[in-house]
Amino acid sequence: MNEGLFPNIDWQDIIEATNETLYMTGISVVATFVLGILLGLVLFLTSKDNVWENRTINFIISAFVNIFRSIPFIILIVLLIPFTKAIVHTMIGENAALPALIIGAAPFYARLVEIGLREIDKGVIEAAKSMGARTGTIIWKVLLPESMPALVSGITVTAIALVGYTAMAGVIGAGGLGNLAYLDGYQRNHNDVTLVATIIILIIVFILQFIGDFVTSKLDKR
């Protein structure tokens, strides 16, 4: 313990909790980026007047995305307890939070991906088709490059939301700054612990936003 401004702070615990939050956020952002792009691409390509137009598949995936992005995260964690235990064999610790974090964020990001893809000039896509480009070529050479600023902007928003999700996951024992703020800060009435945990979370959010804005500005050629 430290006397003075932060008498209840154990800086080793703060560092450990920060690392846990960064770990949960980092892994879930990468997984969400990959899964979200895959889901968003399928949503876009199976929609009306696109190369894989298929109302049934589009409806099923759209329903999946709408359902899981609408469930409050704290409820989603509870609903996924059997699934989480089957995968990681525990409900305690940062790894136990990952399934809920990814399943909660990927559908949200998938919609942002779909929106970004819909903003692409259809003339560019039609031009690629008229030149005989295959679907794979259209995806890698047209859709993804043209929508990249929107994809980066979307993952930035999602990453910031995931930082908040990790804090909520911490309340039920997933570790991280949320867990520290709740157990050591709120339950023990150590307001300085809650304050420091909150400040660090805000710093993480500001850094993510700065990086996202910087990368987006570099990619946006408009």
N, C-alpha and C positions, 0 to 999 in steps of 0.2 A: 504494500500500500504506500501511497505518496501523500505527504502532508501538504497543505496549501490549497491551490486552486482545484485540484482533482484528487481529493484524499482517498477515494475508493477505487481509483484506476490501477489495474495491474496491466502494465503496457505489454507484457508478454502475452496475456490473454487477448488484448486488443489486436496485436500482430497476428496471432493465430486465427482469430475470428475473421480478420480482414482477408487473410490468405484463403480461408474456407469460402468466403463470399466470392472472391475472385475466381476460385476454382469452379464453383457451381455456375457462376455467370459465364465463364469462358467456355466450358464444355457444352453448356446448354445453348449458347449463342452459335457455336460451330454446327452443332447438330440441327438446330432450328434453321440455320441458313441453308443447309443442304436439303433437309426435308421440306422446308417451306418453298424452295425453288422448284423441287420436284412436283409438289402438290399444285403450286401455282401454274406451272407449265401444263400439267394435265388438265387443270380447270380451263385454261385458256385454249389449248389445242382441241379439246373436246366440245367447246362451245359452238354456237351456231356460226356457219360459214367459215369454219377453220379446218385445218387439214385432217384432224382426227375427229371430226364432228360425230358425237355419240351422246344422245340425250340421256340415255340410261346411266352411263358411266359418269357423265357430268353431274347428274342429279345426285347420285350416290356420294361422290366425293364432295360436292357442294353441301350436302346435308351433314356429312361428317365434320367438315370445316365449321359450318355454322353452329353445330351442337357444341363442339369442344371449345370454340372461342367464346361461347356465351356462358359457359359454366364458371361461376366465381372460383378463383384459384384455390381458396381454402377448402371449398367443398370438393373440388377436383382431387386434391391430395387425399381426402378421406375416401372418395370413390375408388381411387387407384391403389388403396392399401393392399388388396390381394395380389394385384399385378406387380406392385413394387416388391412385395415380399418374395414373390416367385422369381424375380430377376436378381435382386441384390440380397435377398434373405434377411433383411432387417428394415426397420422403419426409423432407425436412429443414424445420424451422421449425414455428411454432405452428399454421399453417393445415393442415399435413399431419396433425396429430393430431386435427383436428375430426371427420372421418368415423368414425374408430374410437371416439372419445369419445361421439358421438351414437348410433351403432349399438349400442354397449355399454350405454349408460345408458337409452335409450328403452324397450327391452323390460322392463327392471327396473322402471322407473317405471310402465309400462303395467299391470303386475300390481298395484302399489299403488293405481292408479286404479280398477281393477276391484274390488279389495277395498273401497275407499271407497264405490263405487257400490252394492255389495251390502249395505252397512250402512244404506242408506236404508230407511226404513219403507215397505214395499210398499203400505200403505194410501194413502200420499200419491200414489204413482204411479197406483194404481187410481182414485183420486178424480179425478186429472187426465184419465185416459182416459174416465171416465164423463161428464165434462163436454165431451167431444168434442175434446179437445186433440190436435193432430197430434204426430207424433214429434219434429219440430223444436222445437215449443213445450215438449214434455216435457223435452227435453234442456236447453234454455236456461233454462226457468223452474222446473224441478224438480230434475233430476239434478245439474247443475253447481252451482247455489246450495246445495242440501242437502249435497252432498259436499265443498264448498270447504274446510272445515277439514282434512279428510283429504287433499285434494289438495295443500294448502300444506305440511302436515306431511310428506307423501310427497316433494315436490320438495325440501324441506329436507334430508331424508336422502339423496336422490339427488345434490344439489349437493355435499354433503360427500364422498360417494363419488367424485364427479367431480374434486374437488381431489386426491384420492389417485391417480386415474387420470392426471391431468396430470403428476404426479410420475413415474409409471412411464413415461409417454410421453417424458418428458424424457431418460430413460436411453438411448433410441435416437435422440436428436437432435431432439426436437420443441421444445426450448427450455424456458424457464420455470425455476422454482426446483429442480425435480427434475434437470434437465440441469446446472444450476450446481452442485448438491450432489454430483452424480456425477463430473462432469469436473474441476471445480476443487477440490471437497472431497475426495472419495474417492480419485480417481486420483492427485492430487498430495499426498495426505495432509495437506490443510489442514482440520483438524478444526473450526476456528472458522467456516469457510465453511459446512460441513455443519450446524453448530449454528445459525447465524443463519438459514439457509434453512429449517430445521426449525421454528424459533420463528415465522417469518413464516407458514409454512403453518398452524401451530396457531392463530395469531391470525386468519387468514382463516376457518378452520373455526369458531372460537368466534363470530366476527361473523355468519357464516351461520346458525349455530344460534340465536343471540340474535334475529336478524331473523325467522327462521322461527317460533320460539316466540311472539314478540310478535304477529305477524300471525295465527297460528293462534288465539291466545287472544282476539283482537279479533273474529275471524269466528265462533268457537264460541259459540252462543247458549244452550247447555245449562247 
